[in-house]
Every structure is written in structure tokens, then in C-alpha cells.
């Protein structure tokens, strides 16, 4: 049960956000409803998410795996649910997505680069962060500096999202149930 009302005031900004959310995702996202109680938070989130959508230095599948690892570690069921739906567009095999929470127990499922990304996302999401120089060096070598910066920023953003949604008490909206994550393999 959400800890905040998901029935915010019907301001013009909320009605526009509601329309966009329905058009893009098929329904109004609970985080949109929760944040709509504060106009400036909503505007900042809109600008941030629109900007994030234009980042393109990191492979999209690696980005999704990093986001999923962070949301799992933090325990955000809403983010995990939505992450499965987002992964549909990137063609991530469902076996990989389901293995993210226990990726170390699934040798052979993930490439070395994917394992490093998952380890990095978990290390960044730990409290306190536990990123090692060795892991950062491997990722810089594999990805290059622009993609490494984007990976770091995406994990930080997912920490923001997951911690806010968890604190709001948001749970899944059934996104994972409504999609079959396609496999390109």
C-alpha cells in the first residue's frame, strides 16, 4: 500500500503528465502520481527523465542490467516491475532478467562485461558504496570513459528512483505481467 496518496491535485501539470504517461506507458505511473503533489519535484523529474532518454554512450542492454541490479538490491518492487517492461524494447532474454538478483549463481548467463556492470551497480548501490579501483579500471577499459560516466550516472539515478519509490511504498503496477520479454537468442 502506498504511503502517499496516489490521487494528487488535478493541476494542469498533472493532467499533462497523466496524458503523457497514458500515451507512453498505457497508464499513469504511480511515481508520477506520487510526485505530482509537489510541482517543482515533478518538473525536475520530467526534465531529468527526458534528458536521460537522450543519453547514448552506454549499450542499452548494459544500462538495463545496471538499473535492474540497483533496483533489486535496494528492494524497489515498482522499479523491478517497470524494468522488465522496459527491457522488452531492448530484447534482453527473460532468462537474463530473471537471473539478475542472483547473477553470481548463474555462470555462463552473463558476459564478462555484463558481470562487471552488475557488480558495479551493486557496489554503487551499497551503503556505503563499495566500488573498488580494480572494478572501475576494468569497466573503463571495457567501456571507455563516456560510457563509464553514463553507467555511473544511471546507477546513481536508479538509486534515486528506487529509494524514492520504496519510501513512497510503491509496488509493481503489473508491467512485467503484461509483457512477454522477447528473446533475440
N, C-alpha and C positions, 0 to 999 in steps of 0.2 A: 504494500500500500504506500502510495506516495506520501511524503511528509509535507508537501506543499500542494495547495490547490492547483489542479490542472484545468481550472476554469478562470483564466485571467480576465481582467477588464478588456472589453472589446474595442480597444483603441484602433485607430487607423493602422498603425504599425503592426499590431497583432493581426488584424484582418488581412493585411498584405502578406505577412509571414505565414499565416494559415493557408492562404491561397497558394503561395509558392510551395509550401510543404506538401499540400494535397496533390498539386500538379506534378511535383518531382518524385514523391515517395508513395503516393496513393492514400496518405492520411496525414494528419497533423502529428508531428513528432512530439512525444512527451517532453523532451528537453526544451522545445520551442514554447510549449505551454507553460512550463515552469519558469523560464527566463522572462516570459512576457510580463511578469509582474514588475519588471524594472526596465524602463525604456533604454537607458544607456547601456546596460548589460546586454540587452537584446541587440542594439545597434553595433556594439563592439563585436559580439559573436557573429553577426551577419558578415561584417567586414572581414573578420578573421577567416571564416569558413569559405567565403568567396575567394580570398587570396590563396588559401591552402589548395583549393581546387586547381589553381594555375601552376603549382609547383611541379616541376617535371625532370628533376635531375636524378631522382631515385627510381629504380624499377618499380612499377606499380604493385607487383606481387610481393616484393620485399617490404614495401610500405604497408600493405595489408597485414602481412605476417607480424610486423613490428607492432602495429596498432592492436592486433588481436592478442599478442603476448602481453602487452601492457594492460589491456582491459581484463584479461584473465587473472593476472597477478593481483591487480587492485580489487578484483571481485565485482566488476560492474556488469551485471547481467544484461542491462539495457544495451550497453556498448557491444557486448559479445553478440547478442541477438542481431543488432543492426550490422555488425561487421560481417556476419555470414551473408546477409543480403547484399552488402557492398561487394563482397568477394565474387559474387555471381558474375559481375561485369568484367572481372579480371581473369575469369576462367581458372581460378585456383581449384584443384581437385578437392573434393569434400574430405577425402582421407587426410589430406594435409591439414585442413582447417580443424578437423576433429582431434588431430594429434597435437595441436599447438599447446594445450595445457600441460602435456606430459611429453614434450618433444624429445627430451633426452632418452626416453624409454623406447623410442622408435627409430633405431639406426636404419639408415637407408632411405627413410621417407624424405628427409630434407638434405639439400646440397650443403656443402661446407659453408657457402656464403649465407644460405638461409639459417643455418645453425648459429653462425656468428651474429646475424641480425636478431634472432630470437634471444640469444644470450645477452646481447647489448640492451635490448628492450627491457628484459627482466632486471638487468643490473641498474639501468637508469631509473626503473620504477621502484626499486627497493628503497627502503628508508633506513639509514641514509643510502644514497646512491653508491653502488659498488662496482663502477666501471674501472677496469684495470688498464694500465698503459698498453699491455700486450694485446688486449682485445681491440682497443681503439686503433692501434697500429695495424692489426690485421684488416680491420674494416677500411681504414684509409688506403691501404694497399689494394684491396679488392674493389672498392667503390670509387675512389678518388675523393678529393676534398669537397666539391659541391654536393655530391650525393651523401657524403658523411654528415655534412651540415644539415641537409634536409632530413636525413634519418633521425638525427639528434633532435631537431625541432619537432618532427612528427611524434616522436615518443613523448616529448615534453607536452605537446598539445593533447595527446591522448591521455596523459596523466591528468591534465586539467579537466577534460571531458569526463573521464571515468570517476574522478574524485567528486566532481560536482553532481553527476547523475546518481552516484551511490549515496552521497549526502542527502540529496533530494528524495531518496527512497524509490527511484525509478527502477522498474524491472522491464523485462522484454515486452515488446508490443507484438510479437508473433511474426517478425520479419523472417526469421530463419525457417519458420513453419510454412511460410507462403512461397518459398523458393526452393527449387532444387539447385544446389550449387553444381554447375556443369563441370565436367572434366574434359580437359583438352588432351588427356593422355589416352 
